[in-house]
């Protein structure tokens, strides 16, 4: 193995953006993944991680030749050595969406074999890329102080100044002592109420690993919280949210889209693309509290059927309560991959909103055997989404419509929605 470059300062020119919030550079035959820069910039990059092999990771610590898309960083804690919250804090909002468009198109080309132009769309309520977030989970360090994880690190930045969320969400949190190793779920709900829930420190398994994380990392999100006692310290811990003139009440730690404009926009897209008519059957897989199930119920009418499958029993109960006026909707608690045997009635359309890891081969193959005529799939990771697109194609479905949304401004994350029909 060659000598490690860790800690070296190297002058490089940045190329195309990559999936994960970096730009690709090359130096002495090796690839460098450089954060905090923009394509075309010449920078002084400090190597932050080098495990040998063909690539290393680095931060742009000095901009020698700036891109016209560069702006003053919106987030004061996300720069080199800082938190991992805002990958594109230094890029204009338009430039950030162009970078994401390139990444999504590249993932579709490389992973799914699809050449498709992508244009990431702004969501309502995004403003200048600040204040769009309605909920966040903070870590608590060994001294009892809340904050954000540093990029690819277990250490914590305890300055609560990331502008993704309104500063009112954090008032007084730094003045309190919290349990070391705990987490704080902070929510500004649809009624304007603030809720802060302290979640007990994760327990180590016999192998020394922590219990599973939240949705976005795995589908076991709800199970993780249930195994760790929660205490609402501000507000009731039960939040109220609204979509399409309907209200949902759910746990503050339950899943809801982070961007304030996302639930309504996604619901409208699902309703438009669902291809369901009166009397049809429909499946809402990874259904949460049934936001998409309500949209499907409007399409299939009282004579149709909508079945929502959700791993969290509490979410299923909250959904059942919110949609009790829609008898055509039923909720089935359980893992999606284990629930197809119980889905005995055919479905004309299926909607899937899986966690960041995507649906995967087992779910998509099992779905294809049931042969719904159309599928609407929501993905919050471009690589997982592209892999699922390739699995749908292999199972006999074709991607005929797609939209991508800037659901996480100032970050490299993007949400994609695809509509598939059976060939």
N, C-alpha and C positions, 0 to 999 in steps of 0.2 A: 504494500500500500504506500502511496506517495505521502510526503510530509503534509500534515494537516495545515490548512490555511486559516484555522480559527484565529480570530483577532486581527488578521491582516487587513490593511486598507488598500483597496485596489481601484484604480480608475477604469471605469467601463462605460460603454454606451448601451442604453436600455432598448430592448426590442419589444416584441409583442407582449400583451398581458397574458398571464396564465391563470388557470383556475386556482383560486386561493388568495388573490389579492396582491400578487407580485408581478414584476416584469422579468422577462428572460434576458439574461446577458451571457456573454461568453468571454472566457479569459484563459489563455494557455491551454486551449482544447477542452476546457471543462465548462459546464453549464452552471450559471449562478441564478438563483431565484431571489430577486432583489425587491424588497418592500420599500414603500414610501417614495417611489419614483414614478415617472410616467414615460410612455413610449417616446423614443427619440431624445430623451435627456442624456446628457453626459454627467456622471455622478462619481463621487468618491464613496465607495461601498465598503462597509466593515463587515467581515465574515462573522456571522453569529452562530453558525452550526456547520460542522464539517465531519461527516462520518465516513469519509473516504468515498470511493466510487466516482461516478461521472458527474455529480452535482454537489453544490453546497448552497447554503442560505446566507443572505446578507441583508443589511439595512443601508439605505442611501442616507449617509450622515452629512453630506455636503453636496449641494446642487451646483455643478460647474457650468452647465448650460441648460436653462429652464425651458420647459414646454410652455407654449401660450395657454395651455389648459390648466396650468398650475395656479392655485389660489392660496391665500393664507389658510393654514389648517384650521378647520372648524372645531376640531376636538383637541383640547390641550393635553390630553393624556395618552394619545395614540401614536405618538411619533416613535423614532428609534429607541428601543429599550422599554417602551411603554406598554400599555394594555393592547389587547387584540381586538378592541371594539370597532374602530373606524379605519378600515384599510384605505379608503379613498377620501379621507378627510381633506387631503391636499389637492383634490381634483374638483373642477367645476362640476355642477350637477349634470350638465349635458355631457361632459366628458366621461363622468362615471357611468352614465347609461351606455355610451358608445363602447366603453371597455367591456361592460357586461354583455352587450350584444355580440361583440367579437368572441368572447369566451363561450357563450351558449352556442353560437354557430360552429365554433371549432369543435366543441364536444360532440355536437350532432354529426359533424363530418367524420371525426376520428372514431367515435364509439359506435354510432348508429349507421354510418355510411350514407348520410343524407346531406346533400348540398342545399341549404336553405338560408335565405336572408332573414335575419332576426333584428327586430327593433324593439328594445326594451322601453316600455311605456311608464310614464310617471303616474303615480297614484294620487288621487285627491288627498289633500292634507299633508303633502310632503314639504311644502314651503321651500325653504332654502336648504333642506336636508337636515334640519334640526327640529326637535319637538314632535316628531311623528310617532314615536314609540309610546305604547300604552302600558307596557308591562316589562319588567326586567328582573332577572335573578342575580343577586349580588352574592359574592363569597365573603366569608368572615375570616380574617387572619388570626394568627396565634395570639395576638394582643386584643382580640375582640372587636376589631375595627372592620367595617364593611368596605367592599371595593370590587374592582374588576381584576380578573386574571391577566397577567402579562401574556404576551403572545407566546404560545408553545411553552408555557411555564406554569408551575403551581404557585409561584409567588404572586402577591396581590398588590395592585395599585390602590391606595386607600383615598385618593382624591375623587369625590363624587361629582365630577365636573363634565362627564361625557354628555354632549348636547343632544343625543338621540331622544332623550326624555326630558320633559319640562322639569326645571330645577325644583319646582314645588314638590315633586315626588320624593326628594331626598331631604327635605327640611327636617332637621333635628336628628337624623339617623347617625351622623358622625359623633353626636354628643352622648350617645348611649353606649353602654358596654354590652356586647352580644356574646353568645357562647362561641368560643373559638372552634372553627371547623364547621359551624352552622352555615346556613344560607338564608338570605332574606328575599322573599318574593314581594315585589313592590308593584302595585297596580293603580292606575288612574282609570276608573271604569267609565262606562257610558253615561252614568249619572253624575260624573264629576267628583265622585267620592274616592278618597285615597285609602288603600288597604295595604298593610304591611304584615306579612306572615313570617314568623321565624320557624325555620325547619331545622330539626335537630341534626347534629353532625352525622355524617354518613358512617355507618358501621362497616368495619372491615370484615370480609369473609374469611374463612379458614385459610384461603390461599393468599391473604393479605391484600386483596383487591377491594376497592370501594364498591358499594352497592351501585346499581345502574343509574345513569343520569336521566335528564329530562328529554321530552320529545324534541326532535331535532338531532339528537344523538342516537336515540333508540326509541322503539315503540313502547318500552317499559316505563315510560315517564310517570304515569299515574301510580304504578305499583311501587316505584321508588319512594314517592312521597308518602304513600300509605304505610310503608315500613318504617318511616321516620316521623315521630310525633311532630305535629305542627301547632303553633300558637299564634293566633291573631293578636298583634300588639297595637295596631292602629286600624280602625274600621272593624267590620264584622268578619272579614275573611270570606264573605260571600258577595260576589260582584254581580252587577247587572249590565248586560250588553244588549244592543239593539241591531237588528237587521231586518229590512223590509217591513217596517212597522210592527215587528214582533219582538218581544223581550225574552231574554234568557237569563236565568239566575244560576250561577255555577261557582265552584270553589275558586278562590283567587289563584290557587296553584294548578287549576285545571287548564286544559289547552284552549287558547283563543289566539287568533292571529295578532301579532305584535303591532303591525301598522294600523293606525286608526281607520284608514280608508279601505283596507284589504277585504274585510268580510263582505261588504256590500258589493264591491266590484267582482269578487270571485263568485259570489252567489248569482249575480246577473249573468256572468259568462256561463256558469253551469246550467242555469235555466235556459239560456239561449241555445246551448249546444246539446242538451240532454236527449233530444230526439225522442221524447216520450209523449204519448197521447193518451186520451181518456181510456181507462181500463187496463193500461199497461202495468207490468210489474217493473220495479226499479230497485237497485241495490245501492246503498250509500256505505261504502267500505272505508274503514278508519273514520267513522262518522262523527266522533266527538259528541257534542250535545245536539246534533241534528240540524245544523244550519242548512246544509245542502239537502237533507231529507225534506225540510219544509218546502224548498224550491221544487223538488221532485213531486211532492204531494200536490202542489198546484197544477202540475202538468198532467198527472195521471188521474186526478179527480177522485171523488168518493168511491168510484167503482174500481179504482186501481189499487196497487199495493206498493208500499215502500218499506224495505227492510234495511235498517241501519245496524251495522256491525261495529262495535267499539270495545276495545280491550278494557277500558276503565268502567267498572260497574257504576261508580258514582256519576260519571259523565252520562252514561245511559239513563240513569234515574233522572238526572236533571233534564235531559232531552225529552224523556217521556212526560215530565211535568210541563215543560214548555209547549209541547205539541199535543196536549191532551184533547184539544178540539179537532184533531186530525186523526180519526180512527183508522185511516188507511195506512198510518205509519206505525211500525213496530220496531222495537229495539232488541237486539241480540247481543248481550255482553260476551266477549270472547275474542281470541286472536283470529284475525282474518284468515290466516292460512289453515286454521283448524275448523273453520265455520262452514265451509262449502257443503259438507254433508248435511247440514241442517237447512241449507238454502234449497229446498226441494222444488219450490215453484219457480218457473223460468222468469228471467228478467229481460226486458227489451233494451235496457240501458243500465250501465254500472258507472258509478262515480267513485274514484279512489283518491284519497288525500293522505298518502302514507307519510311516515316520518322521514327524516333527512336521508336515511339509508335507502329509501325507495321501496317499491313493492317486491321486486325480485322474481326470480324464475318460478318458484313454487306457486306463488299467488297468481302470476300472470298465466301460467300454464293451466292451473285449475280454473281460472276465470274463462279461458278460451274454450275449455271443454264444455262449459255451460252456454257458450256461444251467444252472448248478447249482441245485438246488431250494432251497437255503438258503445264507446267507452270514453268518459271524460276523466283525465288523469292530471292531478296537480302535483308538482314536484318542486321542492325548495332547494335542490342542489343540482346544478347543471350536469354534473357527471353521472349522478344516479338517475336523473331524468333521461339522459341520452342512453344509458344502459337499458332502462325500462322500455324506451322507444324501440331499441333493437330487439328486445324480447317480444314485444307486441308484433313486430313485423315477422319474426320467426314463427309466431303463433297464428299468423293469418290475418293480422290487422294492419291497416295502413294509416299513417298520420296524415290527416287531411286539413286540419286547422291547428294553429298554434299561436299563442300569445305569451309574451314574457313581460313581467312587471317589476319595477324598481321598488320592491316591497321592503327593502332595507337600505335606504339612502345613506350615503357616506361609507357604506361597506361594500365588499365584493359579492355579497349574497344577492340572489335573484330568484324570483318565483316564476315557474313556467306552467302553463296549462295547455294540454294537448287534447285534441279530439280524434278518436280513432274509429274507423268503421271496418267491418269484416269484409275482406276481399271476396 
